[in-house]
Amino acid sequence: MKLIKHPNVVQLYEVMGSKTKIYIILEYAIGGELFDKIVNNGRMGEKEARRYFQQLINAVDYCHSRGVYHRDLKLENLLLDSSGNLKISDFGLSALSQQVRDDGLLHTTCGTPNYVAPEVLDDGGYDGAAADLWSCGVILFVLLAGYLPFDDSNILNLYKKISAAEFTCPPWFSFSARKLITRILDPNPVTRITIPEILRDEWFKKDYKPPVFEEKKEANLRDVEAIFKDSEVHHVKEKKEEQPTSMNAFELISLSKGLNLENLLDIDQGFKRETRFTSKRPAKEIINKIEEAAKPLGFDVQKKNFKMKLENVKAGRKGNLGVATEIFQVAPSLHVVEVRKAKGDTLEFLKFYNKLSTCLEDVVWKTEDDMQDAK
């Protein structure tokens, strides 16, 4: 969830821990489950169902672009905020692109039976994006029909219906809605419609509003932190010098591949849209070195609280390349520097980072093994 910041995904604000518990601070979706809306009010009209489906596809498309596959999309996991906007929640069964095997597929059978794609049941491996899209098709059917397309009290009969895509659209479905659902609920994942094709579909495009990414202020968690720490309000405290954000153990683990923390310190990560390196230099020195390296490459630099925004003055294939960097303190003498693409073309970002890393060779922490390899 740290990877996903989208207006239609429940936001993860903070992870904290006591000696016995882990606390996950999430955005509060006051409107409850979309499932309850169907239970209480019955099926929706096409205009209302389309709006929710558009928001769902926007969010799922974004998740996939970040290498995250939900694998348990269902009405119970779609929440609503105070404005009635959809919010995807519950990433407990999600997978990252790093979990894809050498055959390019995921292999863990999981999900909720009525929503799961047939290829997941076949146990021969499946594409996470195509499987998620099948679940989106089931959701759209339920929004418009008020009931599930695949349902049976006998689990084996249910699986047979799913594998054969044995369902019937009710007569009140419009032709274009029926056509789209049939293309999504295609039992063959190879011929199943893709998200780019859905975005071009005439039924889907009607009254379409693209997601608005607002730059939100970070949540003020002082009140929450007070639960875990004894605070003496009336004590006068000496003003401390500003420091980079501290990184806790949970965040360290989330940055590594699996639970192997050695990967965190590995510069050659085969990155796509973001990467990171470690340094034993002071945070302010790292900031200055990045600025000195970026400006000759044609980047405008903005700095604030150990975060930097770099934007290429010259537009590339997908507009101006934007790069965000942030420095985290792991220990008093060790920092993790995160460099990620904020906007623009990924290939241009890779070329930029290669040039940047050459300029930062004296800043990056090299282990004894790295020094030996260089020889």
C-alpha positions as MATLAB code, in Angstrom:
seq = 'MKLIKHPNVVQLYEVMGSKTKIYIILEYAIGGELFDKIVNNGRMGEKEARRYFQQLINAVDYCHSRGVYHRDLKLENLLLDSSGNLKISDFGLSALSQQVRDDGLLHTTCGTPNYVAPEVLDDGGYDGAAADLWSCGVILFVLLAGYLPFDDSNILNLYKKISAAEFTCPPWFSFSARKLITRILDPNPVTRITIPEILRDEWFKKDYKPPVFEEKKEANLRDVEAIFKDSEVHHVKEKKEEQPTSMNAFELISLSKGLNLENLLDIDQGFKRETRFTSKRPAKEIINKIEEAAKPLGFDVQKKNFKMKLENVKAGRKGNLGVATEIFQVAPSLHVVEVRKAKGDTLEFLKFYNKLSTCLEDVVWKTEDDMQDAK';
ca = [
       0.000    0.000    0.000;
       3.035    2.288    0.390;
       3.362    2.056   -3.406;
      -0.229    3.122   -4.101;
      -1.285    6.760   -3.783;
      -4.482    7.055   -5.817;
      -7.750    8.935   -5.141;
      -9.704    5.663   -5.468;
      -7.524    3.541   -3.166;
      -7.681    3.698    0.646;
      -4.599    5.614    1.755;
      -2.067    4.090    4.131;
      -0.832    6.873    6.420;
       1.444    5.200    8.923;
       2.619    1.900   10.393;
       3.615    1.815   14.071;
       4.373   -0.874   16.562;
       4.309   -1.509   20.283;
       5.937   -4.529   21.966;
       2.902   -6.695   21.225;
       0.978   -5.116   18.336;
       1.339   -3.553   14.909;
      -0.904   -0.541   14.216;
      -1.819    0.367   10.637;
      -3.272    3.875   10.230;
      -5.620    3.995    7.217;
      -7.857    6.570    5.592;
     -11.368    6.446    7.083;
     -13.961    5.558    4.420;
     -17.089    6.809    6.166;
     -19.518    5.561    3.483;
     -18.990    1.867    4.247;
     -18.981   -0.974    1.712;
     -20.361   -0.735   -1.817;
     -21.771   -4.219   -1.085;
     -24.156   -2.728    1.523;
     -25.397   -0.212   -1.030;
     -26.512   -3.083   -3.284;
     -27.998   -5.063   -0.369;
     -30.010   -2.060    0.872;
     -31.011   -0.442   -2.428;
     -30.788   -3.215   -5.011;
     -29.289   -2.919   -8.485;
     -28.094    0.392   -9.892;
     -28.923    2.250  -13.048;
     -26.252    2.232  -15.752;
     -25.149    5.818  -15.106;
     -24.422    5.195  -11.408;
     -22.860    1.769  -12.018;
     -20.661    3.198  -14.792;
     -19.325    5.907  -12.475;
     -18.228    3.356   -9.878;
     -16.826    1.054  -12.574;
     -14.810    3.926  -14.109;
     -13.279    4.706  -10.712;
     -12.558    1.005  -10.136;
     -10.781    0.591  -13.494;
      -8.771    3.800  -12.960;
      -7.537    2.533   -9.591;
      -6.821   -1.028  -10.758;
      -4.935    0.300  -13.788;
      -2.791    2.435  -11.470;
      -2.113   -0.512   -9.127;
      -0.954   -2.627  -12.058;
       1.320    0.178  -13.285;
       3.033    0.029   -9.881;
       3.409   -3.760  -10.086;
       0.647   -4.475   -7.549;
      -2.061   -7.088   -8.225;
      -4.960   -7.053   -5.744;
      -6.253  -10.632   -6.253;
      -9.349  -10.193   -4.058;
     -11.443   -7.535   -5.768;
     -15.084   -7.808   -4.670;
     -17.891   -5.498   -3.562;
     -17.033   -6.031    0.128;
     -13.541   -4.621   -0.541;
     -14.816   -1.505   -2.286;
     -15.510    1.286    0.202;
     -17.052    4.743   -0.194;
     -15.827    8.070    1.157;
     -17.989   10.963    2.387;
     -18.460   12.167   -1.213;
     -19.543    8.737   -2.447;
     -16.279    8.068   -4.290;
     -15.022    4.501   -4.544;
     -11.989    3.370   -2.497;
     -10.318   -0.024   -3.011;
      -9.293   -1.603    0.294;
      -7.908   -4.846    1.775;
      -4.643   -5.661    0.012;
      -4.089   -8.708    2.252;
      -3.947  -11.121   -0.701;
      -2.153   -8.792   -3.110;
       1.016   -9.729   -4.961;
       3.956   -7.691   -6.219;
       5.565   -8.070   -9.630;
       8.644   -9.535   -7.860;
       6.519  -12.580   -6.983;
       6.016  -13.467  -10.648;
       7.894  -16.680  -11.475;
      10.211  -17.295  -14.437;
       7.200  -18.195  -16.598;
       5.871  -14.656  -16.076;
       2.886  -15.858  -14.043;
       1.598  -15.932  -10.475;
       0.802  -19.339   -8.988;
      -0.929  -18.828   -5.633;
      -4.601  -19.826   -5.784;
      -6.475  -17.188   -3.796;
      -9.456  -14.871   -3.882;
     -13.201  -15.124   -3.201;
     -14.813  -18.031   -5.155;
     -17.630  -16.054   -6.837;
     -15.200  -13.386   -8.094;
     -12.152  -15.482   -8.978;
     -10.981  -15.907  -12.582;
     -11.103  -19.397  -14.198;
      -7.345  -19.490  -14.850;
      -6.682  -19.022  -11.121;
      -8.725  -22.171  -10.440;
      -6.834  -24.168  -13.108;
      -3.664  -24.071  -10.993;
      -1.437  -23.620  -14.051;
      -0.349  -20.058  -13.354;
      -2.101  -16.822  -14.233;
      -1.508  -13.206  -15.185;
      -2.352  -10.996  -12.186;
      -3.668   -8.127  -14.316;
      -6.036  -10.342  -16.353;
      -7.287  -12.081  -13.183;
      -8.021   -8.739  -11.497;
      -9.905   -7.595  -14.587;
     -12.171  -10.683  -14.470;
     -13.111   -9.719  -10.898;
     -13.903   -6.188  -12.120;
     -16.282   -7.728  -14.682;
     -18.074   -9.665  -11.950;
     -18.387   -6.440   -9.925;
     -19.877   -4.556  -12.888;
     -22.386   -7.375  -13.443;
     -23.496   -7.241   -9.781;
     -23.850   -3.434   -9.863;
     -26.163   -3.650  -12.879;
     -28.001   -6.897  -12.026;
     -28.161   -6.869   -8.229;
     -26.931  -10.470   -8.054;
     -23.819  -12.537   -8.891;
     -23.228  -13.903  -12.418;
     -21.754  -17.131  -11.017;
     -23.403  -18.657   -7.967;
     -24.096  -22.182   -6.725;
     -24.359  -23.795   -3.290;
     -22.108  -26.600   -4.562;
     -18.534  -25.305   -4.896;
     -17.648  -27.759   -7.691;
     -20.677  -26.665   -9.736;
     -19.702  -23.045   -9.109;
     -16.190  -23.666  -10.444;
     -17.611  -25.397  -13.532;
     -19.810  -22.370  -14.265;
     -16.852  -20.003  -13.846;
     -14.550  -22.113  -16.046;
     -17.160  -22.181  -18.813;
     -18.176  -18.536  -18.247;
     -21.732  -19.822  -17.886;
     -23.811  -16.725  -17.113;
     -26.818  -14.875  -18.551;
     -27.297  -11.121  -18.665;
     -30.756   -9.943  -17.546;
     -32.962   -8.225  -20.162;
     -32.537   -4.724  -18.706;
     -28.826   -4.625  -19.633;
     -28.192   -2.320  -22.597;
     -26.539   -3.903  -25.641;
     -23.276   -1.990  -25.094;
     -23.098   -2.934  -21.388;
     -23.831   -6.584  -22.225;
     -21.106   -6.544  -24.904;
     -18.482   -5.085  -22.521;
     -19.265   -7.551  -19.712;
     -19.081  -10.479  -22.137;
     -15.620   -9.340  -23.285;
     -14.401   -9.026  -19.683;
     -15.864  -12.356  -18.551;
     -14.017  -14.218  -21.294;
     -12.711  -17.506  -19.797;
      -9.611  -17.270  -22.005;
      -7.240  -14.701  -20.430;
      -5.369  -14.310  -23.740;
      -8.433  -13.051  -25.628;
      -9.997  -11.254  -22.637;
     -10.333   -7.491  -23.078;
      -7.512   -5.432  -21.535;
      -7.713   -2.212  -19.515;
      -6.428   -0.020  -22.409;
      -9.222   -1.502  -24.557;
     -11.799   -0.841  -21.812;
     -10.674    2.788  -21.636;
     -11.547    3.094  -25.341;
     -14.935    1.338  -25.018;
     -17.916    3.545  -25.926;
     -20.046    2.472  -22.932;
     -17.158    3.047  -20.538;
     -16.177    6.469  -21.985;
     -19.629    8.027  -21.498;
     -19.463   10.835  -18.850;
     -15.896    9.701  -18.051;
     -13.930   11.834  -15.587;
     -10.200   11.094  -15.189;
      -8.890   10.776  -11.613;
      -7.689   13.972   -9.954;
      -4.408   13.526   -8.104;
      -4.317   16.123   -5.363;
      -1.144   16.773   -3.430;
      -2.353   16.092    0.092;
      -0.642   17.314    3.225;
       0.860   14.583    5.340;
      -1.401   13.481    8.169;
      -0.634   14.960   11.560;
      -0.155   11.895   13.725;
       0.977   13.589   16.949;
      -2.215   12.595   18.755;
      -1.811    8.985   17.679;
       1.855    8.892   18.663;
       0.918   10.210   22.100;
      -0.794    6.871   22.787;
       2.543    5.110   22.599;
       4.738    7.661   24.349;
       4.502    9.323   27.752;
       4.255   13.004   26.913;
       5.046   15.742   29.435;
       3.293   18.701   27.916;
       4.623   21.372   30.241;
       8.323   20.587   29.876;
      10.345   23.079   27.873;
      12.273   21.250   25.190;
      15.436   22.403   23.507;
      14.925   23.065   19.817;
      16.563   20.293   17.811;
      18.231   20.638   14.452;
      15.999   19.477   11.609;
      16.633   15.845   10.666;
      15.524   13.596    7.795;
      12.494   11.353    8.372;
      13.398    8.273   10.393;
      12.701    4.933    8.761;
      11.353    2.180   11.010;
      11.795   -1.574   10.658;
       8.436   -2.078    8.926;
       9.357    0.435    6.233;
      12.787   -1.151    5.795;
      11.143   -4.505    5.174;
       8.622   -3.006    2.741;
      11.475   -1.559    0.671;
      13.275   -4.899    0.394;
      12.411   -7.807   -1.870;
      10.652  -10.321    0.352;
      12.251  -10.186    3.798;
      15.886  -10.151    2.663;
      17.238   -6.812    3.838;
      20.463   -7.304    1.886;
      18.530   -6.256   -1.203;
      17.910   -2.871    0.387;
      21.626   -2.107    0.218;
      22.005   -3.437   -3.325;
      22.420   -0.581   -5.818;
      21.823   -2.826   -8.848;
      18.130   -3.494   -8.268;
      16.872   -3.695  -11.845;
      14.599   -0.723  -11.066;
      11.846    0.577  -13.303;
      10.194    3.695  -11.916;
      12.087    4.075   -8.660;
      15.316    3.066   -7.012;
      17.301    3.822   -3.876;
      20.829    3.804   -2.551;
      22.485    4.086    0.847;
      25.007    6.656    1.986;
      27.083    7.336    5.086;
      27.391   11.038    4.215;
      25.422   13.743    6.117;
      21.942   14.371    4.702;
      22.651   17.994    3.740;
      25.756   16.946    1.834;
      23.725   14.355   -0.100;
      21.138   17.026   -0.992;
      23.864   19.375   -2.244;
      25.537   16.631   -4.292;
      22.244   15.702   -5.995;
      21.575   19.360   -6.795;
      25.088   19.831   -8.215;
      24.619   16.750  -10.398;
      21.055   17.535  -11.587;
      21.428   21.175  -12.650;
      23.996   20.530  -15.433;
      21.610   17.865  -16.780;
      18.956   20.561  -17.345;
      16.851   20.091  -14.224;
      15.148   22.742  -12.123;
      15.609   21.879   -8.416;
      13.269   22.535   -5.465;
      14.221   21.530   -1.908;
      12.189   21.215    1.282;
      12.711   19.156    4.457;
      15.151   16.661    2.892;
      12.836   16.147   -0.074;
      13.646   17.345   -3.571;
      11.665   17.878   -6.748;
      13.649   17.807   -9.978;
      11.988   18.789  -13.257;
      13.578   18.753  -16.661;
      13.146   22.133  -18.345;
      13.099   20.415  -21.750;
      10.002   18.286  -22.487;
      10.499   14.665  -23.518;
       8.245   12.029  -25.101;
       5.669   12.243  -22.319;
       6.125   15.842  -21.272;
       8.644   17.134  -18.740;
      10.406   14.438  -16.753;
       9.789   14.921  -13.030;
      11.879   13.176  -10.403;
      11.246   13.118   -6.638;
      13.918   12.264   -4.096;
      13.695   11.833   -0.337;
      16.302   11.069    2.302;
      15.446    8.746    5.208;
      17.563    8.237    8.296;
      18.081    4.556    9.155;
      20.752    5.235   11.780;
      22.633    8.389   12.857;
      25.365    7.670   10.307;
      23.347    5.846    7.608;
      20.780    7.231    5.161;
      18.583    5.677    2.478;
      18.027    7.922   -0.549;
      14.914    7.170   -2.604;
      14.806    8.378   -6.221;
      11.543    7.895   -8.115;
       9.915    9.042  -11.315;
       7.093   11.490  -10.543;
       6.016   12.045  -14.148;
       7.235   11.657  -17.713;
       8.801    8.756  -19.585;
      10.294    5.785  -17.699;
      13.103    5.280  -20.230;
      14.144    8.923  -19.866;
      14.118    8.447  -16.085;
      16.450    5.440  -16.410;
      18.861    7.426  -18.574;
      18.764   10.313  -16.095;
      19.451    8.037  -13.127;
      22.406    6.415  -14.876;
      23.968    9.858  -15.380;
      23.077   10.932  -11.835;
      24.557    7.815  -10.238;
      27.855    8.423  -12.065;
      28.036   11.882  -10.472;
      27.245   10.480   -7.017;
      29.885    7.734   -6.879;
      31.677    9.387   -3.943;
      28.367    9.688   -2.003;
      27.032    6.122   -2.356;
      28.095    3.772    0.444;
      30.198    0.943   -0.915;
      30.692   -2.237    1.103;
      33.974   -4.144    1.120;
      32.495   -6.563   -1.421;
      31.632   -3.645   -3.718;
      35.207   -2.345   -3.469;
      36.539   -5.807   -4.305;
      34.221   -6.121   -7.324;
      35.389   -2.706   -8.600;
      38.975   -4.000   -8.662;
];
